[in-house]
Amino acid sequence: MVYTRKDVSTLTRSEVRRFVDALLELKRRGEYGEFVRTHIEHFVSDGESGLRAAHMAPSFLPWHRKFVLDLEQALRRVDDSVTVPYWDWTRDRSRTALPWTEDLLGGTGRSSDRQVMSGPFAFRHGQWTITEGVTDTRYLTRDLGRAKNPIALPTSAELEAALADALYDQAPWDSTSAKGFRNRMEGWGPGRPPASWRNHNRVHRWVGGHMVSSASVNDPVFWLHHAFVDLQWSRWQQRHRDARYLPAEPLPRGDAQHGRVVAWQEKLPPWDVTPEELEDHDRIYRYA
């Protein structure tokens, strides 16, 4: 049966509680750490050798679609009424708006060490200890808006600039691709930070703390953020119906990106699934 992902601002109190409780249960069971490890293991950048499946590559969108879907299916094994909500960061833009409420994700971190002190994922409540990460920090950290060097969340106009690009991606198929929806959405822009951080990347930087590392999955906002990114891919597909994932074929030997990016019908690690198979989600979930 097809289920619906909702805007987080439309959730009832019961839906919020069930979503939070299911996340905490995955954490208690030890399943949540597996998602963190998977993201860390597949965080390969342009400057590293080997296949880039999750970031700085055409498969950024299908990889994260599958990743969010796996988390959602795990949540639904705990409570089959739960779906992953999305956070529209073009509208809910302040440090006190949803989803930064006491009953949902809690707020920003304290100034001394960026430790999150409010909400169900605060370390002090004993239910959200960081066990998988790139540092030894045991508590969740955030710095909403970057207090000492403020930045703003992406605007609807900046998001529209990505959606308007009818090309999916182009060579060199990495963070320097000048055109294409994928990189405009992923957010690797020209110039120096923070101006070069666009859309998806800028949101990670705005949240701060754990969200700026390969261990970003430790912050549950990761899922709400990527559900919204996934929704944008759906909207892009609806707007540009003749456009398709690129590259369509594996890159030839001699190409600098040969063996480093996933083509349309190639398998996405760590799953036995291709970008082609992930283009249509309507038989599994839809967006409200």
LINURDA-V927200 format. One record per residue. N is the residue number from 1. SS is DSSP state (H for helix, E for strand, C for the rest). BURIAL is # if it has 24 or more other ideal C-beta (glycine too) atoms within 12 Angstrom, else .. Layout:
[[N & SS & BURIAL] [N & SS & BURIAL]]
This chain:
[[1 & C & .] [2 & C & .] [3 & E & .] [4 & E & #] [5 & E & #] [6 & C & #] [7 & E & #] [8 & H & #] [9 & H & #] [10 & H & .] [11 & C & #] [12 & C & .] [13 & H & .] [14 & H & .] [15 & H & #] [16 & H & #] [17 & H & .] [18 & H & #] [19 & H & #] [20 & H & #] [21 & H & .] [22 & H & #] [23 & H & #] [24 & H & #] [25 & H & #] [26 & H & #] [27 & H & #] [28 & H & .] [29 & H & .] [30 & C & .] [31 & C & #] [32 & H & #] [33 & H & #] [34 & H & .] [35 & H & #] [36 & H & #] [37 & H & .] [38 & H & #] [39 & H & #] [40 & H & #] [41 & H & .] [42 & C & #] [43 & C & #] [44 & C & #] [45 & C & .] [46 & C & #] [47 & C & .] [48 & C & .] [49 & C & .] [50 & C & .] [51 & C & #] [52 & C & #] [53 & C & #] [54 & C & #] [55 & C & #] [56 & C & #] [57 & C & #] [58 & C & #] [59 & C & #] [60 & H & #] [61 & H & #] [62 & H & #] [63 & H & #] [64 & H & #] [65 & H & #] [66 & H & #] [67 & H & #] [68 & H & #] [69 & H & #] [70 & H & #] [71 & H & #] [72 & H & #] [73 & H & #] [74 & H & #] [75 & H & #] [76 & H & #] [77 & H & .] [78 & H & #] [79 & C & .] [80 & C & .] [81 & C & .] [82 & C & #] [83 & C & #] [84 & C & #] [85 & C & #] [86 & E & #] [87 & C & #] [88 & C & #] [89 & C & #] [90 & C & #] [91 & C & .] [92 & C & #] [93 & C & .] [94 & C & .] [95 & C & #] [96 & C & .] [97 & C & .] [98 & C & #] [99 & C & #] [100 & C & #] [101 & C & #] [102 & C & .] [103 & C & #] [104 & C & #] [105 & C & #] [106 & C & #] [107 & C & #] [108 & C & #] [109 & E & #] [110 & C & .] [111 & C & .] [112 & C & .] [113 & C & .] [114 & C & #] [115 & E & #] [116 & E & #] [117 & C & #] [118 & C & #] [119 & C & #] [120 & C & #] [121 & C & #] [122 & C & #] [123 & H & #] [124 & H & .] [125 & H & .] [126 & C & .] [127 & C & #] [128 & C & #] [129 & C & #] [130 & C & #] [131 & C & #] [132 & C & #] [133 & C & #] [134 & C & .] [135 & C & .] [136 & C & .] [137 & C & #] [138 & C & .] [139 & C & #] [140 & C & #] [141 & E & #] [142 & C & #] [143 & C & #] [144 & C & #] [145 & C & #] [146 & C & #] [147 & C & .] [148 & C & .] [149 & C & .] [150 & C & .] [151 & C & #] [152 & C & .] [153 & C & #] [154 & C & #] [155 & C & .] [156 & H & .] [157 & H & .] [158 & H & #] [159 & H & #] [160 & H & .] [161 & H & .] [162 & H & #] [163 & H & #] [164 & C & .] [165 & C & #] [166 & C & .] [167 & C & #] [168 & C & #] [169 & C & #] [170 & C & .] [171 & C & #] [172 & C & #] [173 & C & #] [174 & C & #] [175 & C & #] [176 & C & #] [177 & C & #] [178 & C & .] [179 & C & .] [180 & C & #] [181 & H & #] [182 & H & #] [183 & H & #] [184 & H & #] [185 & H & #] [186 & H & #] [187 & C & #] [188 & E & #] [189 & C & #] [190 & C & .] [191 & C & .] [192 & C & .] [193 & C & .] [194 & C & #] [195 & C & .] [196 & C & .] [197 & E & #] [198 & C & #] [199 & H & #] [200 & H & #] [201 & H & #] [202 & H & #] [203 & H & #] [204 & H & #] [205 & H & #] [206 & H & #] [207 & H & #] [208 & C & #] [209 & H & #] [210 & H & #] [211 & H & #] [212 & H & #] [213 & C & #] [214 & C & #] [215 & C & #] [216 & H & #] [217 & H & #] [218 & H & #] [219 & C & #] [220 & C & #] [221 & H & #] [222 & H & #] [223 & H & #] [224 & H & #] [225 & H & #] [226 & H & #] [227 & H & #] [228 & H & #] [229 & H & #] [230 & H & #] [231 & H & #] [232 & H & #] [233 & H & #] [234 & H & #] [235 & H & .] [236 & H & #] [237 & H & #] [238 & H & .] [239 & H & .] [240 & C & .] [241 & C & .] [242 & C & .] [243 & C & .] [244 & C & #] [245 & C & #] [246 & C & #] [247 & C & #] [248 & C & .] [249 & C & .] [250 & C & .] [251 & C & #] [252 & C & .] [253 & C & .] [254 & C & .] [255 & C & .] [256 & C & .] [257 & C & #] [258 & C & .] [259 & C & .] [260 & C & #] [261 & C & #] [262 & C & #] [263 & C & #] [264 & C & #] [265 & C & .] [266 & C & #] [267 & E & .] [268 & C & #] [269 & C & #] [270 & C & .] [271 & C & #] [272 & C & .] [273 & C & #] [274 & E & #] [275 & C & #] [276 & H & .] [277 & H & .] [278 & H & #] [279 & C & #] [280 & C & .] [281 & C & #] [282 & C & .] [283 & C & .] [284 & C & #] [285 & E & #] [286 & E & .] [287 & E & #] [288 & C & .]]
